[in-house]
Amino acid sequence: MTDPTRYPLLATPHVHLSGPVDQSMYQRFRDQLAAAPGQGTLVIAISTLGGDPEVARLMGDEVRLIRDYQGRELLFLGQVAVYSAGATFMAAFPVDKRFLTRGTRIMVHERILNTDIHLSGPLKTLTASLKAKLHEIEHSIRIEEEGFADLVAGSKIALDEVRRRAPENWYIEAEEARALGLVLDVI
């Protein structure tokens, strides 16, 4: 068990997020950041079953901007469930700034696209429509790969391992995440 006095800031996060990763969570994230102290280390806690990966990337970009342009330290605290878009958000933090509470699970999977393609109209426009959908899929795969690379950067996990396990929803328990170097510690 980790000594509770080792990371005292983690006991009182400045930002608490729970629920689906969506525009509502993003607004709560922005509001809580605005209310947080203007100096010193910030702790951001999240518990989520997932949601919109682009909102997770947006929140992650906010973290990066604060770190890079304000020189502040930001710590990630995953609680209970860090699934899907939650793992995407976690990827914005370096591994040595990531923590999980005991019993927390991370879940990593491939992006999911649900779409119907309805073809109707002149043949040349149909080709353009199909190419546009293909480009959307190809670009989404590139974004997914970038996110996987960010998630495992600095850990003992090879990118190929994530690629192999993500299609079947890879659940990683807190202690395993620490052993793999995906997080600094479990509290």
C-alpha positions as CSV (number, residue, x, y, z in Angstrom):
1,M,0.0,0.0,0.0
2,T,1.2,3.5,-0.9
3,D,1.9,5.8,2.1
4,P,-0.9,8.4,2.1
5,T,1.5,11.2,3.0
6,R,3.6,10.5,-0.1
7,Y,1.2,12.4,-2.4
8,P,-0.9,14.7,-0.2
9,L,-2.2,16.8,-3.2
10,L,-4.0,13.7,-4.6
11,A,-6.4,13.7,-1.7
12,T,-8.0,17.0,-2.7
13,P,-8.1,17.3,-6.5
14,H,-8.7,20.8,-7.9
15,V,-10.8,19.4,-10.8
16,H,-13.3,16.5,-10.3
17,L,-14.8,14.9,-13.4
18,S,-17.2,12.0,-13.6
19,G,-19.7,10.7,-16.1
20,P,-19.7,10.7,-19.9
21,V,-16.9,12.6,-21.7
22,D,-19.0,15.1,-23.6
23,Q,-19.5,18.9,-24.0
24,S,-21.1,19.1,-20.6
25,M,-18.0,17.5,-19.0
26,Y,-15.8,19.9,-21.0
27,Q,-17.7,22.9,-19.6
28,R,-17.4,21.5,-16.0
29,F,-13.7,21.0,-16.7
30,R,-13.2,24.6,-17.9
31,D,-15.3,26.0,-15.0
32,Q,-13.3,24.1,-12.4
33,L,-10.0,25.0,-14.0
34,A,-11.0,28.7,-13.9
35,A,-11.8,28.3,-10.2
36,A,-8.5,26.5,-9.4
37,P,-5.5,28.2,-7.8
38,G,-3.5,30.2,-10.3
39,Q,-0.2,28.9,-9.2
40,G,1.3,25.5,-8.2
41,T,0.4,22.0,-9.1
42,L,-3.1,21.1,-10.3
43,V,-4.7,17.7,-9.7
44,I,-7.4,16.6,-12.2
45,A,-9.4,13.5,-11.2
46,I,-11.7,11.6,-13.5
47,S,-14.0,8.6,-13.5
48,T,-15.7,7.8,-16.7
49,L,-17.1,4.9,-18.8
50,G,-16.1,6.9,-21.9
51,G,-17.7,9.2,-24.4
52,D,-16.6,11.5,-27.2
53,P,-12.9,11.0,-28.0
54,E,-12.6,14.4,-29.6
55,V,-13.8,16.1,-26.3
56,A,-11.2,14.0,-24.5
57,R,-8.5,15.2,-26.9
58,L,-9.7,18.8,-26.4
59,M,-9.4,18.6,-22.6
60,G,-6.0,17.0,-23.1
61,D,-4.9,19.8,-25.3
62,E,-6.0,22.3,-22.5
63,V,-3.7,20.3,-20.1
64,R,-0.8,20.6,-22.6
65,L,-1.3,24.3,-23.1
66,I,-1.3,24.9,-19.3
67,R,1.8,22.7,-18.9
68,D,3.7,24.2,-21.8
69,Y,2.7,27.9,-21.5
70,Q,2.3,28.3,-17.8
71,G,5.0,25.9,-16.8
72,R,2.6,24.3,-14.3
73,E,2.7,20.7,-13.1
74,L,-0.6,18.8,-13.7
75,L,-1.3,15.5,-12.1
76,F,-3.9,12.9,-13.4
77,L,-5.9,10.9,-10.9
78,G,-8.0,8.1,-12.3
79,Q,-10.7,6.8,-10.0
80,V,-12.8,3.6,-10.4
81,A,-13.1,3.6,-14.2
82,V,-10.9,5.3,-16.8
83,Y,-12.5,3.8,-19.9
84,S,-12.2,4.7,-23.6
85,A,-12.2,8.5,-23.9
86,G,-11.0,8.6,-20.3
87,A,-7.8,6.8,-21.4
88,T,-7.6,9.3,-24.3
89,F,-7.6,12.1,-21.7
90,M,-5.1,10.3,-19.5
91,A,-2.7,10.1,-22.5
92,A,-2.3,13.9,-22.3
93,F,-0.3,13.5,-19.1
94,P,3.2,12.1,-19.0
95,V,3.3,8.7,-17.3
96,D,5.2,10.1,-14.3
97,K,2.2,12.5,-13.6
98,R,-0.5,9.7,-13.7
99,F,-2.0,8.1,-10.7
100,L,-4.9,5.6,-10.1
101,T,-6.8,4.8,-7.0
102,R,-6.8,1.2,-5.8
103,G,-9.2,-1.0,-7.8
104,T,-9.4,1.4,-10.8
105,R,-9.5,-0.1,-14.3
106,I,-8.4,1.5,-17.5
107,M,-10.0,0.3,-20.7
108,V,-8.5,0.9,-24.1
109,H,-10.3,0.1,-27.3
110,E,-10.3,1.1,-31.0
111,R,-12.5,4.0,-32.0
112,I,-16.0,3.0,-33.1
113,L,-17.8,4.4,-36.1
114,N,-21.5,3.8,-36.6
115,T,-22.7,5.1,-39.9
116,D,-25.0,4.2,-42.8
117,I,-24.0,5.0,-46.3
118,H,-27.0,5.8,-48.5
119,L,-26.1,6.1,-52.2
120,S,-28.5,8.1,-54.3
121,G,-27.7,10.5,-57.2
122,P,-25.4,11.0,-60.1
123,L,-22.6,8.4,-60.2
124,K,-19.8,11.0,-60.0
125,T,-21.2,12.4,-56.7
126,L,-21.5,8.9,-55.3
127,T,-17.8,8.3,-55.8
128,A,-17.0,11.6,-54.0
129,S,-19.3,10.6,-51.1
130,L,-17.6,7.2,-50.8
131,K,-14.1,8.8,-50.9
132,A,-15.1,11.3,-48.3
133,K,-16.3,8.5,-45.9
134,L,-13.1,6.6,-46.6
135,H,-10.9,9.7,-45.8
136,E,-12.9,10.1,-42.6
137,I,-12.1,6.6,-41.5
138,E,-8.4,6.8,-42.5
139,H,-8.0,10.1,-40.6
140,S,-9.7,8.7,-37.5
141,I,-7.3,5.7,-37.6
142,R,-4.3,8.1,-37.7
143,I,-5.8,10.0,-34.7
144,E,-6.3,6.8,-32.8
145,E,-2.7,5.7,-33.5
146,E,-1.4,9.1,-32.2
147,G,-3.5,8.6,-29.1
148,F,-2.2,5.1,-28.5
149,A,1.3,6.3,-28.9
150,D,0.8,9.1,-26.4
151,L,-0.8,6.7,-23.9
152,V,2.2,4.3,-23.9
153,A,5.0,6.9,-24.3
154,G,7.4,6.4,-21.4
155,S,5.9,3.1,-20.3
156,K,7.0,-0.5,-20.8
157,I,4.1,-1.1,-23.2
158,A,5.0,-1.3,-26.9
159,L,2.6,0.4,-29.3
160,D,2.1,-2.9,-31.1
161,E,0.8,-4.4,-27.9
162,V,-1.9,-1.7,-27.7
163,R,-2.7,-2.3,-31.4
164,R,-3.1,-6.0,-30.7
165,R,-5.2,-5.8,-27.6
166,A,-7.4,-2.7,-28.3
167,P,-9.8,-4.5,-30.7
168,E,-11.0,-6.7,-27.9
169,N,-11.3,-4.0,-25.2
170,W,-8.1,-4.1,-23.2
171,Y,-8.9,-3.8,-19.4
172,I,-5.9,-2.9,-17.3
173,E,-6.1,-3.1,-13.5
174,A,-4.4,-0.4,-11.4
175,E,-1.6,-2.6,-10.1
176,E,-1.0,-3.9,-13.7
177,A,-0.9,-0.4,-15.0
178,R,1.7,0.5,-12.4
179,A,3.8,-2.6,-13.2
180,L,3.6,-1.7,-16.9
181,G,4.8,1.9,-16.2
182,L,1.5,3.3,-17.5
183,V,1.0,5.2,-14.3
184,L,3.5,6.3,-11.6
185,D,1.6,4.9,-8.7
186,V,-1.6,3.5,-7.2
187,I,-3.0,5.3,-4.1
